[in-house]
């Protein structure tokens, strides 16, 4: 075995550990029994989070929400945990594989309605985020992509 192989092993291990830290749910977060139940759970969690965030926004500025929840990656961490559970229960690793698995579930009679609900929740989430971006643009102006601006 050469030095190149020895050097690659620690890097692969670090990459794997980072993947687990950033994407996959921790061991104490239970998965549902099947994809159907996990999709229902995802829809419930995301709907509850949107309700929670909308309540926060009634009491606080969109700027405060952006700083406390989005910039601090609180929203991303919660969302990634739930998406990680879906990826795990569907046994997929890429967005493409995930989309194929969802399409397959959509053709099954017992999961088609749940997939439709999932797609509605995702659309509602996207609309919620677009609303946040629109409100932020109105209050503080559009985001610039240059650090020199």
Beta strands, then each sheet from edge to edge (+ up, - down):
end
